Amino acid sequence: MNLSGVFPALTTPYSADGSVSVGDIKHNINKYNSTGLAGYVAIGSTGESVLLSRKEVETVLVAVKESAAPGLRLIAGTGAESTAETIDRTKRAAELGYHVALVKTPYYYKPVYNPEVLIAHFRRVADASPIPVMLYSVPQFTGIALEAPEVAVLAQHPNIIGIKESSGNVQRAAEMLAAVPPSFQILVGSASMLFPSMVLGAVGAILALASPLPEQCVALFEAVRTGNLEKARELQVSLLPASKLIVSQCGIPGVKYAMDQAGYRGGLPRLPLLPLHEDQRQAVRTLMAKMDAHAPARLSGAVSV
């Protein structure tokens, strides 16, 4: 399973009554289908996964699957606090036609989640999963970071094919790249570190910023992939303000609002997340107008599974 490329961390839009909006999901996916994205990640952190019911999770997964262009790779966030629940969610994602399961670290009992516990958890999930498993380390949300030694151990499992490394720490990613076999695929979760991480050996990224700015993120990936490093450097620098403001400072409400400015349907976040204040909205509008003025030509070309 080739996971190279840029995958957006999809948001979950809601209708006026607060329910998941299938129509808005399909609107977004239909627009994304022509942007050169490698596929889609549904029910990740940016998708407000921890704020959705199991029924809503399935609604999102089905809508994304139905709308995705043929040949695009589909990744489902299936991590839960218990190993048994994670396995159940992973098997259901496979039944719905997803190609890869993205499994975050459990975190509630953090004091006892040492490397031995985490390795046992991921191995058990991978043993039971009918589809390949991608590890997911996102310590800013879970408080737990997967480090190179345990990733190296897990990389030996035939059904664990990669990791989404979202700590934002280039050194941590570099240590993983040095510790795992060449077949193990590392994708980063921060647009601000895509260029340096790919130079070190990462194969791509799963990005919240790719939800409002897919073409720009794909252009950066393609510049590095084709060896146009000067162009890549310029694109990386141009994305830094957007990554900082929209994703790091404004979070999911910022990503959704930026999508609204780009013709996608972001909408409001779900409580307890709050919408942006007016000064934040103005800052995002100004930045998005500037990004649009320098947007690359529209890209196309799905990658086969």
C-alpha positions as CSV (number, residue, x, y, z in Angstrom):
1,M,0.0,0.0,0.0
2,N,1.7,3.2,-1.2
3,L,0.8,6.1,1.1
4,S,2.9,8.8,-0.6
5,G,1.2,12.1,-1.2
6,V,-0.9,14.6,0.6
7,F,-4.1,13.6,2.4
8,P,-6.4,16.2,4.0
9,A,-7.5,15.6,7.6
10,L,-11.1,16.0,6.7
11,T,-13.4,18.2,8.8
12,T,-17.0,17.2,9.8
13,P,-19.6,19.7,8.7
14,Y,-22.9,20.1,10.6
15,S,-26.4,21.1,9.5
16,A,-28.3,23.9,11.2
17,D,-29.8,21.4,13.7
18,G,-26.4,20.2,14.7
19,S,-26.5,16.9,12.9
20,V,-23.7,15.7,10.5
21,S,-24.3,17.2,7.1
22,V,-23.9,14.5,4.4
23,G,-24.6,17.0,1.7
24,D,-21.7,19.2,2.8
25,I,-19.4,16.3,3.1
26,K,-20.1,15.3,-0.5
27,H,-19.8,18.9,-1.7
28,N,-16.3,19.1,-0.2
29,I,-15.1,15.7,-1.5
30,N,-16.4,16.4,-5.0
31,K,-14.3,19.6,-5.0
32,Y,-11.2,17.8,-3.5
33,N,-11.4,15.1,-6.1
34,S,-9.8,17.4,-8.7
35,T,-7.0,18.9,-6.5
36,G,-4.3,16.2,-6.8
37,L,-4.8,14.9,-3.2
38,A,-3.7,11.3,-2.7
39,G,-6.8,10.4,-0.8
40,Y,-8.8,11.2,2.3
41,V,-8.5,10.7,6.1
42,A,-11.9,10.6,7.7
43,I,-12.6,10.6,11.5
44,G,-9.3,12.0,12.6
45,S,-8.5,14.7,15.1
46,T,-9.5,17.5,12.7
47,G,-12.8,15.6,12.0
48,E,-13.8,16.2,15.7
49,S,-13.8,12.4,16.0
50,V,-14.0,12.5,19.8
51,L,-17.2,14.6,19.6
52,L,-19.1,12.2,17.3
53,S,-21.3,9.3,18.2
54,R,-20.7,5.9,16.7
55,K,-23.7,6.4,14.4
56,E,-22.3,9.7,13.2
57,V,-18.9,8.2,12.6
58,E,-20.4,5.7,10.3
59,T,-22.4,8.4,8.5
60,V,-19.2,10.3,7.8
61,L,-17.3,7.2,6.6
62,V,-20.1,6.2,4.2
63,A,-20.4,9.7,2.8
64,V,-16.7,10.0,2.2
65,K,-16.5,6.6,0.6
66,E,-19.5,7.3,-1.7
67,S,-18.0,10.6,-2.9
68,A,-14.3,9.8,-3.3
69,A,-13.0,9.5,-6.8
70,P,-11.9,6.0,-8.0
71,G,-8.3,5.3,-7.2
72,L,-7.9,7.6,-4.2
73,R,-6.8,5.9,-0.9
74,L,-9.2,6.1,2.0
75,I,-7.9,6.1,5.6
76,A,-10.3,5.9,8.6
77,G,-9.5,6.9,12.1
78,T,-10.4,3.9,14.2
79,G,-8.5,4.4,17.4
80,A,-10.4,4.1,20.7
81,E,-9.5,3.8,24.4
82,S,-9.9,0.0,24.5
83,T,-8.2,-2.5,22.3
84,A,-11.4,-4.4,21.7
85,E,-13.3,-1.2,20.6
86,T,-10.4,-0.2,18.3
87,I,-10.6,-3.6,16.7
88,D,-14.3,-3.4,16.3
89,R,-14.1,0.1,14.7
90,T,-11.2,-1.1,12.4
91,K,-13.2,-4.1,11.1
92,R,-16.2,-1.9,10.4
93,A,-14.0,0.6,8.5
94,A,-12.7,-2.3,6.4
95,E,-16.3,-3.5,5.7
96,L,-17.2,0.0,4.5
97,G,-14.3,-0.1,1.9
98,Y,-11.5,1.8,3.7
99,H,-8.0,0.8,2.7
100,V,-6.0,1.8,5.9
101,A,-6.9,2.2,9.6
102,L,-5.3,5.2,11.4
103,V,-5.0,4.2,15.1
104,K,-4.2,6.8,17.7
105,T,-2.6,6.0,21.0
106,P,-5.0,5.4,23.9
107,Y,-4.4,8.0,26.5
108,Y,-6.9,8.0,29.4
109,Y,-4.7,5.9,31.7
110,K,-1.6,7.7,30.7
111,P,0.5,7.0,33.8
112,V,0.6,3.2,33.0
113,Y,0.8,3.5,29.2
114,N,4.5,2.7,28.9
115,P,6.1,1.3,25.7
116,E,5.2,-2.3,26.6
117,V,1.5,-1.4,26.9
118,L,1.4,0.5,23.7
119,I,3.3,-2.1,21.7
120,A,0.9,-4.8,23.0
121,H,-2.1,-2.7,22.1
122,F,-1.0,-1.9,18.5
123,R,0.1,-5.5,17.9
124,R,-3.3,-6.9,19.0
125,V,-5.1,-4.4,16.7
126,A,-2.8,-5.2,13.8
127,D,-3.3,-9.0,14.3
128,A,-7.1,-8.6,14.1
129,S,-7.3,-5.9,11.4
130,P,-8.4,-7.0,7.9
131,I,-6.7,-3.8,6.5
132,P,-3.2,-2.3,7.0
133,V,-2.7,-0.2,10.2
134,M,-1.1,3.2,10.4
135,L,0.1,4.3,13.9
136,Y,-1.0,7.8,15.0
137,S,1.1,9.8,17.4
138,V,-0.5,13.1,18.3
139,P,0.9,14.1,21.8
140,Q,-0.5,17.6,21.8
141,F,-4.0,16.0,22.1
142,T,-3.2,12.7,23.9
143,G,-0.2,13.6,26.0
144,I,1.5,10.5,24.7
145,A,4.2,10.4,22.0
146,L,5.3,7.3,20.2
147,E,9.1,7.4,20.1
148,A,11.5,5.8,17.7
149,P,12.3,2.6,19.7
150,E,8.7,1.5,20.0
151,V,7.9,2.5,16.5
152,A,10.9,0.4,15.3
153,V,9.5,-2.6,17.1
154,L,6.0,-2.1,15.7
155,A,7.4,-1.6,12.2
156,Q,8.3,-5.3,12.2
157,H,4.7,-6.3,12.2
158,P,3.6,-7.2,8.7
159,N,0.3,-5.4,9.0
160,I,1.6,-2.1,10.5
161,I,2.7,-0.1,7.4
162,G,3.4,3.4,8.7
163,I,2.8,6.2,11.1
164,K,1.3,9.6,11.1
165,E,3.8,11.6,13.2
166,S,2.0,14.7,14.4
167,S,4.3,15.9,17.2
168,G,5.7,18.7,14.9
169,N,9.2,17.6,16.0
170,V,11.5,17.1,13.0
171,Q,14.1,15.4,15.2
172,R,11.6,12.8,16.4
173,A,10.6,12.1,12.8
174,A,14.3,11.8,11.8
175,E,14.9,9.3,14.6
176,M,12.0,7.2,13.4
177,L,13.2,7.3,9.8
178,A,16.6,6.1,11.0
179,A,15.1,3.3,13.1
180,V,12.6,1.7,10.7
181,P,13.0,-0.4,7.6
182,P,12.6,1.4,4.2
183,S,9.2,-0.2,3.6
184,F,7.8,1.5,6.7
185,Q,6.1,4.8,5.6
186,I,6.2,8.0,7.7
187,L,3.7,10.8,7.0
188,V,3.9,14.0,9.0
189,G,0.9,15.8,10.5
190,S,2.1,19.4,10.2
191,A,2.4,21.5,7.1
192,S,5.2,23.4,8.6
193,M,7.5,20.4,8.6
194,L,6.6,18.8,5.3
195,F,9.6,19.9,3.3
196,P,12.3,19.0,5.9
197,S,10.6,15.7,6.7
198,M,10.4,14.6,3.1
199,V,14.0,15.5,2.5
200,L,14.8,13.2,5.4
201,G,12.7,10.4,4.0
202,A,9.0,10.9,4.9
203,V,6.6,9.9,2.0
204,G,4.0,12.6,2.5
205,A,1.6,14.1,5.0
206,I,-1.9,14.1,6.5
207,L,-2.7,17.8,7.0
208,A,-5.4,19.9,8.5
209,L,-4.2,22.7,6.3
210,A,-4.9,20.7,3.2
211,S,-8.6,21.0,4.0
212,P,-8.7,24.7,3.1
213,L,-5.5,24.8,1.0
214,P,-5.2,21.5,-0.9
215,E,-3.6,22.8,-4.1
216,Q,-0.9,24.6,-2.2
217,C,0.0,21.6,0.0
218,V,0.0,19.3,-3.0
219,A,2.3,21.7,-4.9
220,L,4.8,21.6,-2.1
221,F,4.7,17.8,-2.0
222,E,5.2,17.6,-5.8
223,A,8.1,20.1,-5.7
224,V,10.0,18.0,-3.2
225,R,9.1,14.7,-4.9
226,T,10.4,16.0,-8.3
227,G,13.6,17.5,-6.8
228,N,12.7,21.1,-7.3
229,L,14.0,22.1,-3.9
230,E,14.2,25.8,-4.5
231,K,10.6,25.9,-5.4
232,A,9.8,23.6,-2.5
233,R,11.5,26.0,-0.1
234,E,9.5,28.9,-1.4
235,L,6.3,27.0,-1.1
236,Q,7.2,25.8,2.4
237,V,7.9,29.4,3.5
238,S,4.7,30.6,2.0
239,L,2.6,28.1,3.9
240,L,4.2,28.8,7.3
241,P,1.9,31.8,8.2
242,A,-1.2,29.8,7.2
243,S,-0.1,26.8,9.2
244,K,0.6,28.9,12.3
245,L,-2.6,31.0,12.2
246,I,-5.2,28.7,10.9
247,V,-4.1,25.4,12.4
248,S,-1.9,26.1,15.4
249,Q,-3.5,29.2,16.8
250,C,-7.2,28.9,15.7
251,G,-7.5,25.1,15.6
252,I,-10.5,23.3,14.2
253,P,-12.7,26.4,14.2
254,G,-9.9,28.1,12.2
255,V,-9.6,25.3,9.7
256,K,-13.4,25.3,9.1
257,Y,-13.6,29.0,8.7
258,A,-10.7,29.0,6.3
259,M,-12.6,26.4,4.3
260,D,-15.6,28.7,4.1
261,Q,-13.4,31.3,2.5
262,A,-12.1,28.8,-0.1
263,G,-15.5,27.6,-1.3
264,Y,-15.7,24.5,0.9
265,R,-18.2,23.9,3.6
266,G,-16.5,24.1,6.9
267,G,-19.2,25.7,9.1
268,L,-19.2,25.8,12.8
269,P,-17.4,23.4,15.2
270,R,-19.3,21.3,17.7
271,L,-19.5,22.4,21.4
272,P,-17.5,22.6,23.5
273,L,-15.4,24.1,20.7
274,L,-16.4,27.7,20.0
275,P,-16.4,29.7,16.7
276,L,-13.7,32.2,16.1
277,H,-13.9,35.7,17.4
278,E,-14.3,38.5,14.8
279,D,-10.6,39.5,15.1
280,Q,-9.6,36.0,14.4
281,R,-12.0,35.7,11.4
282,Q,-10.6,38.9,10.0
283,A,-7.1,37.6,10.3
284,V,-8.0,34.4,8.5
285,R,-9.9,36.2,5.8
286,T,-6.9,38.4,5.1
287,L,-4.5,35.5,5.0
288,M,-6.8,33.4,2.8
289,A,-7.2,36.2,0.3
290,K,-3.4,36.5,0.1
291,M,-3.0,32.7,-0.3
292,D,-5.6,32.6,-3.1
293,A,-3.8,35.3,-5.0
294,H,-0.7,33.1,-5.1
295,A,-2.5,29.7,-5.5
296,P,-0.8,27.3,-8.0
297,A,-2.6,26.0,-11.0
298,R,-5.2,23.4,-10.2
299,L,-3.8,19.9,-10.1
300,S,-5.3,16.6,-11.1
301,G,-4.4,12.9,-11.2
302,A,-5.5,10.3,-8.6
303,V,-3.0,7.7,-7.4
304,S,-4.1,4.1,-7.7
305,V,-4.3,1.9,-4.7
